[in-house]
Amino acid sequence: VSNLQITLDADADGINPAWTILRSEDESDAAGQKILANALSRRFATNPGTYFTDPNSGLNLEDIIGKGITADSLGTLVLAMKSQAEEDERVLQAEAKVVSVTGLGTPDAIVKVRLSIVPRTGEPFQMTFSLTSDKVSVLKGKS
């Protein structure tokens, strides 16, 4: 069992992640999970079309929360997160699920989304995202 802790802080200048690029010969170990979790976190901080080599990569959660989260946008959000995670060739299957909502439709809304990842190699793990009007955080990841 591994625990991953990654925090992405969004501010007026955009998401400012402190990523560590790790390399692992065996991506089935905890380091491999962390590499994949970091890559997925980057996808959720990247505008679509940023990389000409992979124009489908990117779902900037900061843009989504900046527009406000409504009941109508929740379904779109989880489908987009699932789809974006499955764009990574190391992911066999992904599932995104809203686990809690507070203050929906208000500037103080908090939405938590759990992303369950089944990698092609290694053990499945989860990442829980917290989205507020000014911050995107990955609260935890676990096997």
Secondary structure, DSSP 8 states (H G I E B T S, - for coil): --EEEEEE-EETTEE---------S-TTSHHHHHHHHHHHHHHTTS-TT--TT-TT----HHHHHHT---HHHHHHHHHHHHHHHHTSTTEEEEEEEEEEEESTTSTT-EEEEEEEEEESSS--EEEEEEE-SS-EEEEEEE-
